[in-house]
Structures are given as structure tokens and as C-alpha cells.
Amino acid sequence: MKASLVRTYVQDRLDDYLAELTALVEHESPSRDKAALDALAARIAARWIDLGAASVEIVDNPVGGHHVVGRFAGGLDQRPTLVVGHFDTVWPAGTLARMPIRREGERLHGPGVYDMKTSLVLVNAAVEALAALGLSLSRPLTVLFTSDEEIGSPTSRALIEDLARQSEHVLVLEPPLADGSLKTARKGVGRFSLTVEGKAAHAGIAPEQGASAIVELAHQILKIQALNDPGAGTTLNVGLIQGGTTPNVVAPRASAEVDVRAVTADAAEAVERALLALGPVTPGTRVLVGGGINRPPMERSPAIAALFDRARSIGRELGMELSEGSTGGGSDGNFTAAIGAPTLDGLGALGAGAHADHEHVLIDSIPERAALLAALILEL
């Protein structure tokens, strides 16, 4: 199979790709560090130009890091394959001082190495190998790497959805499930803020003249907890609460931050309606709810199932037995699937520890996953 040649090509040059990966990890790129993100965007664009992209666009983003779109020529009159990834990380600048990139056996450790700078290398290796081996693309290839996925993709969502509408299918290079399975479903994700306004009073002299925002928040938290439906996959978590001024004052204000996950669009809409409809229990208090579902669910549609079946067949030709699964975490694949584009997620390299100190990628998986990506680009 042609893609097996890609695997050999990447394996033979693995040290070079690891050096490239090391340089990418050492270029720290926190989601809100515009200068660092813009510099990395320019670096990515230059690499894609060297790889022979028909065009490379740095998409200006005045309120965050720039995004990068590369287009590679393929068959005429064919809708492109869209490959999606991100180059921002959750790690603050300076993390390398305590978490330097290091190799331990077949593990390469470092902040952002697994989520998801190895995926940049997978794209580069696959495209480079296909060109070196003289393997032409049957359809055009669009590659989008964004700068704000880790903070909910506030400035890239419209770009992601626009490119997905123009594409035949979407391949998302987020890390796979722990066993290497691809992701054909993801929960939708919501963020809600709850603010309770009460009335201050002296807790010892005239407590009856006050209205405790903290007591009212407790009522609201119990209401929120009652919306959980684990059997249906709907979960709500009050993860942060604040309130009050001093112990001897009836609290005039309290607040909470709520995380919401739901498997289907209908369930996500239902829990959103319930949260936005919350009203006070305690007389004299006011309840304000903001936020919403910011990533719609990625539901396993027939089109996604068919795409996975095709990918599994391609994988078998490479000697890989691919499996599929779902996850409660969100990605930019949520957006592409929700607008109807067949989407396959979890195509990154194997590893573990995303957002954790033990973050690492399995080096041996890099040639294999680059070959899989190349095969999907060639044959889908």
C-alpha cells in the first residue's frame, strides 16, 4: 500500500521530525499570549510554504493569536479534505523551566507535546512524504491550525465552520482515546455563570432585614444538581462559588460557575433552557444567569459512521485495527460535525497526560499516525 511507504519514509527520518517537534514545544504558545502565538503562526506558515502549499494564509486576529490556513493542490473539481488542529496550549509561559522537554525511553515529555504539537509534525511529515514519494492528492487538501482552541475557539469558530462547509469531510488531529481509538462522538460543552443579588444586613442585630445571596445560591445549586441525568449523559458541575463579605454580614452577593456536558443537541438545548429559566426561592433576592452551550455535541451521524468505516478499512491495509469511541471533552470537531460535515476526530499520536505534568507522546506512534493521515488524505 502507498501509505506504508509513508510510514517507512517517516520512520527513516524520525530523528529529524523529533527535532522539529522539540523546537515546536520549546516555542511556548499560551492561548492568550498573542506575541508568542503570532510568531508561531508565522513559523507554521513558512514551513507549509516550504512543503509546497499552493497558498498559505495567516488569518489576522486583532484580539488574539493569528490562525493559519494552508491549501495544497489536488484533483480538479473536487471538494477538499479539511484537516483541523490548534497550536495554542494550556501551559503558561515559563513552564519549560520546570517541565523541560525530555525523552524517557519511547516517551517524549513536554508541555503541549501531546495536545497537540505532535499533530503539526504529523501533518508536515505526511505532506512531505507524499510529495517525496510522488503520490498526488486525489482531492485538494486544506489544513487549518488555530490559536484559541483551548479557550473555546472564540475567534476561530466562524472560520472553522466556513471551511468545513466547503469541504467533503473533516479530519481532526486531537489526541485519540487512551487505547488509540478514534473519536466519532463528543459531548457538547456549555459554560454558565450564576449571580445572586441579595440584601446586606447586620447578622447579629437585624438579620431579618437582609436577604442572603449565599442561602439563595445554595438553593440554586441544588436545582442545578437535580438537572443531572447520568444515564442520558447529561452532567452539570458547579465548579466555582464565591460570595459574601464578612461573617457578620448577611451576604449581599454570591456567584457560581457551571460546566455543562450533553450528548445530543436536544439535551443540550433542554438543559440550557432550564438553566436560563432559574428563578429565586428566597424573598428579596435576584438570580441572574448568563452563558450558554459554546460547543454543540458531535453526534455520531450516519455520515460520521460511514467515514469511520472507510477509515477502518484504510487502517487495516496499513496493518492497523482502528476502533472508535466517544468522549466528554469538546474539540473543534464539535463545530464541524454540528454543521453537517462528516468528521473524524482523535487522529493525533498516542500518548497521555493532556493538560497534566506527565504529558507525553509515544514516539513509536508518530510514523504510524503520519501514515494513517497520509492514507486518509490519499484515499478518502
C-alpha positions in Angstrom: 0.0 0.0 0.0 1.2 3.5 -0.8 0.8 4.7 2.7 3.1 2.0 4.0 5.8 3.8 2.0 4.9 7.0 4.0 5.4 5.1 7.3 8.8 3.9 6.2 9.7 7.4 5.0 8.8 9.0 8.3 10.5 6.2 10.3 13.7 6.7 8.4 13.6 10.4 9.2 12.2 10.2 12.7 15.1 11.9 14.4 14.5 14.9 12.1 10.8 15.0 13.0 11.6 14.7 16.7 13.9 17.7 16.4 11.1 19.6 14.7 8.7 18.6 17.4 11.2 19.7 20.1 11.5 23.1 18.5 7.7 23.5 18.4 7.3 22.5 22.1 10.1 24.9 23.1 8.2 27.7 21.3 5.8 28.2 24.2 2.3 29.3 23.0 -0.2 30.0 25.7 -3.7 30.7 24.4 -3.7 34.4 25.5 -0.1 35.3 24.6 -0.6 37.0 21.2 3.0 37.7 20.6 4.1 34.1 21.1 1.1 32.8 19.0 1.7 35.2 16.1 5.4 34.2 16.0 4.4 30.5 15.9 1.8 31.2 13.2 4.5 32.7 11.1 6.7 29.7 11.7 4.0 27.3 10.7 3.2 29.3 7.6 6.8 29.3 6.5 7.0 25.5 6.9 3.9 24.9 4.8 5.3 27.2 2.1 8.5 25.1 2.1 6.3 22.0 1.8 4.8 23.3 -1.5 1.5 24.6 -0.4 -0.4 26.2 -3.2 -1.3 29.1 -0.8 -0.8 29.9 2.8 -2.9 32.5 4.6 -2.2 33.9 8.0 -5.7 35.0 9.2 -5.4 38.2 11.1 -6.9 38.2 14.6 -6.6 41.5 16.4 -7.9 40.1 19.7 -5.8 37.0 19.9 -3.3 34.9 18.0 -3.5 34.7 14.2 -4.8 31.5 12.6 -3.1 29.7 9.7 -4.7 28.1 6.6 -2.6 26.1 4.1 -4.0 24.8 0.8 -2.4 22.0 -1.1 -3.3 21.2 -4.7 -5.2 18.1 -5.6 -7.7 16.7 -8.1 -9.7 19.3 -10.0 -13.4 19.8 -9.3 -13.1 18.0 -6.0 -14.2 19.4 -2.7 -11.2 19.4 -0.3 -10.3 17.4 2.7 -10.1 19.7 5.7 -7.5 18.9 8.4 -8.0 20.8 11.7 -5.7 21.3 14.6 -4.6 24.0 17.0 -1.2 25.3 18.2 -2.2 27.1 21.4 -1.6 25.3 24.7 -2.9 25.5 28.3 0.6 26.0 29.7 1.7 29.5 30.8 4.9 31.0 29.5 7.9 29.7 31.5 6.5 26.2 32.1 9.6 24.8 30.3 11.7 25.9 33.2 10.1 23.2 35.4 8.9 20.8 32.7 11.7 20.7 30.1 11.1 18.6 27.0 12.8 15.3 27.6 12.9 11.7 26.3 12.4 8.8 28.5 12.6 5.6 26.5 9.8 5.7 23.9 8.1 8.7 25.6 8.8 12.3 24.7 7.6 14.6 27.5 6.9 18.3 27.4 4.1 20.9 27.8 1.9 20.7 24.7 3.7 17.8 23.1 0.6 15.6 23.2 -2.1 18.3 23.0 -1.2 18.9 20.3 2.1 20.0 18.7 2.9 16.5 17.6 -0.1 16.8 15.3 1.6 19.7 13.5 4.5 17.3 12.8 2.1 14.6 11.6 0.7 17.0 9.0 4.2 18.1 7.9 5.5 14.6 7.8 2.5 13.2 5.8 2.6 16.0 3.3 6.3 15.9 2.9 6.4 12.2 2.5 3.6 12.2 -0.1 5.5 14.8 -2.2 8.8 13.0 -1.9 7.2 9.7 -3.0 5.4 11.3 -5.9 2.0 10.5 -4.6 -0.6 13.0 -5.9 -3.6 14.0 -4.0 -6.9 12.9 -5.5 -8.7 16.0 -3.9 -7.3 19.3 -2.6 -6.2 19.5 1.0 -6.9 22.4 3.3 -5.1 22.5 6.7 -6.3 24.8 9.4 -4.4 25.4 12.7 -5.9 27.8 15.1 -4.6 29.7 18.1 -7.6 29.6 20.6 -9.0 26.1 20.8 -8.0 25.7 24.4 -10.2 28.7 25.4 -13.2 27.6 23.4 -12.3 28.9 19.9 -14.0 32.3 20.3 -12.3 33.9 17.3 -11.8 30.8 15.1 -15.2 29.2 15.2 -16.6 31.1 12.2 -13.5 30.2 10.2 -13.7 26.6 11.2 -17.3 26.3 10.2 -16.9 28.2 6.9 -14.0 25.9 5.8 -16.0 22.8 6.9 -18.9 23.8 4.7 -16.6 24.0 1.7 -15.1 20.6 2.4 -16.0 17.0 1.7 -15.0 15.7 5.2 -13.0 16.9 8.2 -10.1 15.2 9.9 -9.4 16.5 13.4 -5.9 15.9 14.9 -6.8 16.0 18.5 -5.3 13.1 20.6 -7.1 9.8 20.4 -8.7 7.9 23.3 -6.3 6.2 25.7 -6.3 3.0 23.7 -5.7 4.8 20.4 -9.4 4.8 19.3 -10.7 7.5 17.0 -13.5 9.7 18.2 -16.8 9.6 16.4 -18.8 11.4 19.1 -18.2 14.1 21.7 -20.4 15.7 24.2 -21.4 19.3 23.8 -19.9 21.7 26.3 -21.5 24.7 28.0 -20.3 27.3 30.4 -22.8 29.2 32.6 -22.4 31.9 35.2 -24.9 32.4 38.0 -25.1 35.6 40.0 -27.3 36.1 43.0 -28.1 39.5 44.4 -29.3 39.8 47.9 -29.5 42.4 50.6 -26.9 43.1 53.3 -27.8 43.4 56.9 -26.0 43.1 60.3 -26.0 39.3 61.1 -26.3 39.9 64.9 -28.6 42.9 65.2 -31.0 42.7 62.3 -30.6 39.6 60.2 -34.3 39.6 59.3 -33.7 42.9 57.4 -31.3 41.1 55.0 -31.7 38.6 52.2 -28.8 36.2 52.0 -27.4 35.7 48.5 -25.4 32.7 49.8 -28.6 30.9 51.1 -30.2 31.6 47.7 -27.1 30.3 45.9 -27.4 27.1 47.9 -31.0 26.6 46.7 -29.9 27.2 43.1 -27.0 24.7 43.4 -29.5 22.0 44.4 -31.7 22.9 41.5 -28.7 22.6 39.2 -27.7 19.3 40.6 -31.2 18.0 40.0 -30.7 18.6 36.3 -28.0 15.9 36.1 -29.0 12.8 34.1 -26.0 10.5 34.1 -28.0 7.8 32.3 -28.5 10.1 29.3 -25.0 11.5 29.5 -26.1 15.0 30.7 -23.8 16.3 33.5 -23.7 19.6 35.3 -20.9 20.6 37.7 -20.9 23.7 39.9 -17.1 24.1 39.9 -16.6 27.5 41.4 -18.5 29.5 44.0 -17.9 32.9 45.6 -19.9 35.1 47.9 -20.3 37.3 51.0 -18.2 40.0 52.5 -17.6 39.1 56.2 -19.0 36.6 58.6 -21.1 39.1 60.5 -22.9 40.4 57.4 -25.8 38.8 55.6 -24.3 38.2 52.2 -25.5 40.7 49.5 -23.9 38.8 46.6 -22.8 35.3 45.6 -21.9 33.6 42.3 -21.2 30.3 40.7 -19.6 28.9 37.6 -21.2 25.9 36.0 -19.9 23.3 33.5 -22.4 21.5 31.3 -22.0 18.4 29.1 -24.6 16.8 26.9 -24.6 14.0 24.3 -27.2 15.3 21.9 -28.3 18.7 20.6 -31.8 18.3 22.1 -30.4 17.5 25.5 -28.0 20.5 25.4 -30.8 22.8 24.4 -33.1 21.4 27.2 -30.5 22.0 29.9 -29.7 25.4 28.6 -33.4 26.4 28.7 -33.6 25.1 32.3 -30.6 27.0 33.5 -31.7 30.3 31.9 -35.1 29.9 33.5 -33.8 29.6 37.0 -35.6 31.9 39.5 -35.2 32.8 43.1 -36.5 30.9 46.1 -35.5 33.4 48.9 -37.6 36.5 49.1 -35.6 39.7 48.4 -33.1 38.0 46.1 -32.5 38.2 42.4 -30.9 35.4 40.2 -29.1 36.3 37.0 -27.9 33.5 34.6 -25.5 34.0 31.7 -23.6 31.9 29.3 -24.7 29.0 27.1 -23.6 26.0 25.1 -20.4 27.0 23.4 -19.6 23.7 21.7 -22.6 21.8 20.2 -22.4 18.0 20.6 -20.6 15.9 18.0 -23.3 13.3 17.4 -22.4 10.0 15.6 -24.4 10.6 12.5 -24.7 8.0 9.6 -22.2 10.1 7.7 -19.7 10.0 10.5 -20.2 6.3 10.9 -19.6 5.8 7.2 -16.4 7.9 7.4 -15.1 5.8 10.2 -15.9 2.6 8.4 -13.9 3.8 5.5 -11.0 4.9 7.8 -11.1 1.5 9.4 -10.7 -0.3 6.1 -7.8 2.0 5.2 -6.2 1.3 8.5 -6.4 -2.4 8.0 -4.4 -2.1 4.8 -1.7 -0.5 7.0 -2.0 -3.3 9.5 -3.9 -1.2 12.0 -7.1 -2.3 13.6 -8.8 1.0 14.4 -11.6 1.3 16.9 -14.0 4.1 17.7 -15.4 5.7 20.9 -16.8 8.9 22.4 -15.6 11.4 24.9 -17.0 14.0 27.3 -14.4 16.5 26.1 -15.0 19.0 23.3 -12.9 20.0 20.3 -13.3 21.9 17.1 -14.7 18.7 15.7 -17.9 19.6 17.6 -18.3 22.6 15.3 -17.7 20.8 12.1 -19.9 17.9 12.9 -22.7 20.2 14.0 -22.9 22.0 10.7 -23.2 18.6 8.9 -19.6 17.9 7.8 -18.6 14.2 8.2 -16.0 14.5 10.9 -13.4 12.0 12.2 -11.6 13.1 15.4 -8.8 11.7 17.5 -6.3 11.2 14.7 -3.3 12.6 16.7 -0.4 10.5 18.0 -0.8 8.2 21.0 0.3 9.4 24.4 -1.2 10.6 27.7 -1.3 13.5 30.2 -3.0 16.3 28.2 -3.0 19.4 30.5 -1.1 17.5 33.1 2.5 17.4 34.3 3.1 13.9 32.9 2.1 15.0 29.3 3.9 12.9 26.8 3.6 11.4 23.3 4.6 7.8 22.3 7.4 8.2 19.8 6.7 4.9 18.0 3.2 6.1 17.2 4.4 9.1 15.1 5.3 7.2 11.9 2.1 5.1 12.1 -0.2 8.0 12.7 1.5 10.0 9.9 1.0 7.1 7.6 -2.7 6.9 8.6 -3.2 10.6 8.0 -1.5 10.3 4.6 -3.7 7.3 3.7 -6.8 9.2 4.6 -5.7 12.2 2.6 -5.0 10.0 -0.4 -7.9 7.6 -0.3 -11.0 9.2 1.2 
